[in-house]
Amino acid sequence: MSKETKICQNCKNQFTIEPEDFGFYEKIKVPPPTWCPECRFKRRLNTMNIYSLYKRNCDLCGKDMITIYHKDCSFRVYCPKCWWNDKWDGTEYAQDYDPNRSFFEQLIELRNKTPFMALENQETTLVNTEYTNYSSNIKNSYLTYFADYAEDCCYLSVVHTVKNSADCYRIRESGMCYGSIGISKCYKAFFSEECDNCLDVYFCKNCSGCSNCFGCINLRKKSYCIFNQQYTKDEYESFLKEAKLSSFTSVNSYSKKADTFWLSFPNKYYYGNSLNVNVSGNYVYESKNAKNSYMITNAEDAKYVQMLSVPSTKDSYDYTGWGDGAKLIYECQSVGMSVSNVRFSMHCYPNIMNCDYSYYANGCKNVFGCVNLKKKEYCIFNKQYSKEEYENLKNRIIADMAKNPYTDSMGKAWRYGEFFPNSISPFGYNETIAMDYFPCTKEQALSSGFAWREIEKNQYAPTIKSVDLPDNIEECGQKILDEIIECSNCKRSFKIVRSEFDLLKNLNLPVPRQCPECRRKTRFTRVSLPRLFSRKCQCSGKTSDNQIYQNTISHPHHQSNYCPNEFETSYASERKEIVYCEQCYQAEVV
């Protein structure tokens, strides 16, 4: 089948469906999409509230709890222990299918009467970790998000197999790290970005196999380097002692100096590693035939997939979070852990098979349109059927969805083949990570059919302003744990928690001046967004085209001429970084 150009039902822009796309849709028996890839991604993100937390009471045991659901959400919310216990399984809320009403109208009705878990996590795998969201297998940790297999950590996001670390984003198989982004298989990586297999590095970027380096970029298997200059071990240790990284003022100064220094060196057009084969996108690792993908590890034969942090994923399209033995997944969000043949579903795990349009259908097989259902098979709207009854009714509903589509307030039609309507999300657009990746105003969100919720600020009166905190960690005593600190940025109040304080003391690093949410947002500003731009390599022969970087050797494929290579990259043309193609970058750093 030849490729087709279509007009997105949502944004009205053109998008292309390639022949291999049609092959995938045929394999999993779904019609081609009517929304473009970006709009499909955005509507999945609109169901992901990872960071907006509230207090309310459990609707079963009555205890106070932290939850992702605002008190204005009218449906029932259970604390993790009550949701995961065996006192109910979801069939108590079963309802019959009414062919005279749209499928999604009935699904929303079912959603409104079933109980939801307060936080999105696998509570049975958590140890001494009450405050965590989008996570599993966490021990002794605090406010870890989108995390798997973390221990003794706090304030981490998008992590896998991490110990004794804090204030990091996108970190895997690492330990004793702080203030870092995009770290893999590192130990003691501080205020560093996109480094792998490194030990004891500070303010480093794009370094691999390095140890005892400070302020460096694009180094391979180097030791005792300071801003890319070689020193002896004694000289390096003397510098590190004089740097006084226990001081907030000193850390802030070196952070700014490193930022400026990094801008004078080239960046590869995308972040990935040498184990990739035939991939496109950004932050792609150990993957094969993965196109237009973002922040994934160990994915094969995939397209338009994002945030697959746990290996592995196969044969999947339009899939956001999290992998772990997933295959044949389409238009799903937060589906993982030994799952197969799942379509248009979210928050379904583990061991899910043959599942459509379901929401918290955990441990289920052969279910359609189920919400908050546990370990059942052949169910529709949480009602049990025989295998034959199930297949017949499922086929009838799919046909009805084509004849009688759900139409939202914006006039958009939702037939079989589309993800959940925006109205099924219980969150305001600004509560979800859609706001991080596709920021907009309240008016823009509402005009696009999304909801909005006014965010309430905490009311705790600060006992100390951040400017009055001791500059040096050595001057901070236990009393800091009793202080309520005013954030230097947003002016909200926050506290230093015990595990955070102990880690900072151990690492001899200063206490932060911003609240955890402002620190998270600051880290996120350093991350490339999931958009691709067509650009040319900035290597002009002997230098970068802005004359800032001097090439170290001649590049055989273009020598003194401009590099002819073009590529798609997440670096927009207005960004300050120097961007090289694969050939030019490898010539300079390997």
Phi, psi and omega in degrees: 000137181280164181288156180231144174256128182236164175257125181298130179298334185267297186268350178071009175274159179282146170215158187247136173253116183278161179305319180292334176295315178300323178298320178293315181299324178292322181298319182260007171062055175228154176286160177297153182289155175251357175251148179288163182304319182292318179292326176295317178297316182297319182288333173290317179299330181293352176257004187250093172266102182261324191247346182271108185244148183223165174257136171198175181264146174295133182279004175248304182265345177084359183285153174297145179206164172260135184213162176275354184258121177297154181299339178286345175291119191281340182283167183286144177229127180254145172295160184307318182295320179289325182290320185273356181285173186264015182283347179208158181226359177102340180288346176298340185253015184302144176219155179280154175277133179252108183293348180271358178236156181292149181301312185293327176299318179287326178294319177297323178298317178295317179304318186290348181246357179261154180276139179254151176284141187298318180233147182276089177204166177265088190305328183291347180255006183263139178233117179051042182219091184274325187253087178209150184219145185054059188208165174202157178055056181244140181226132174052048184229162186223127179047057170259137186233143180047057188230145175223134177059061176240146181219134178055053183231163172207149176057049176248151176222138179056071184227157180210120178059075184223144177227148171048054182222159181209156175052051179234159179224133182056075181224137182216147176048052185217167179209156178055048180248151181212135174064029186243161185224134174067046184256136180224127176053048179242156175228123184062064173251118186242128176053039184241164184222138172053049178246150176221148178053042181247157182224128176054062178240145180233133174053043180250153181221138177054040178254147182222133178066024183259158175216146178052059178234153186220123175068025187261163178213141174062033177262151179230121175054048178246157177220150177057050176247143177233117184047049176069010176256137183281136176228167173282167179300316181294319179296319180295314182295325177294318178298315183297323178293319181285340180293336176052060182285001171281353181262131177298318180300317181293316179299316180298320180294315181290329177298315179294319180296319179295318179304313180295317181296316181301325183293349180267008180234154181284153173246144173291148188298342174211159177264124179188187178230177186289352180274357177283147176225117175058064180234161172212152182127220179205150184057053182247127186224140177048043185238161183220131180052048178245113187249147178048048185244164190212123174059061183230155177226128173058057175246143182225136180053059184227158180207141181057041179250151184215151170057042176266086192274341183243125178299144002229170177223138179223149172048061184220147177230149172049059187230121183241104176076126006218000177094232178061058179081044181255142176209150181055057179248136180219132177050059181230158179226128178054055175240126182190180178074082178058059181241149184209140175058058182241131183229141171050050183223164177210151179057042178247120182187160343268179172055048179266140180214137176055067187231133178230141171047048180239158194218110187058047171264094190263128180068025184258157176224140178056065177230152184219122177066041180251149183225128179053059181238142185238125168050051179238167180219145179059056179239144173228128187051041178066010179259135183281136177228165169287165181302314182294316179298319181298311182297319180295315181290322178301312180297323179294318180296318179299318177294319179296325181295332177283322182278327185231069184290154173283131179244124183276183184293344179267000180085009179277138182265137181240101179255178173298129184118350177250152173294174181305145174300151180304328184292347180280341179289128180277005186251152167287148180308320184284352174274343188258170179282357170302327180293329177290313187274330179226071184297145179203171177275169177300316181297318180295319179296313181296321180291341178266003177092008178268160175272173180213142177228129178291125184278129179271132177275150179292158187251013183286128180282128181290147174260346180206143175273152183300328180294340181265000178291150175302137181292330188246138180299331180294338180269356181268120176258187181300338182300335181300334181289341180267349184281146170253113192262138175274121181301136181290344183258296187264351180072006173287160181270147176208168180233157170270121181272160186304311183297323178295313181298316180298320179294316179297321177297316181296321181272353181059048179240152185285157176288147181287158178257347179254155177291161182305322182291320177293324177295319178298314181294325177296317177298320183295331179296343181268000182261135176289137182277161185281058175231143181247139181235141177279124181217165174257153176299139183270011176279121184257010180127274179265341181220175169288159185292345175265006176068012182277318183258131178261118180299146182272336179217168175282140180264113189305327187282350176213351177048241185273359180270169174295141177294132182275355188289139175238158183198170171258131185218157176277357176276108176292155186297334182278354180288156187278340184294147172277129185240121179249156173288174181302313184296313182291321180295313182295327178297329184272334189246347184263000000 
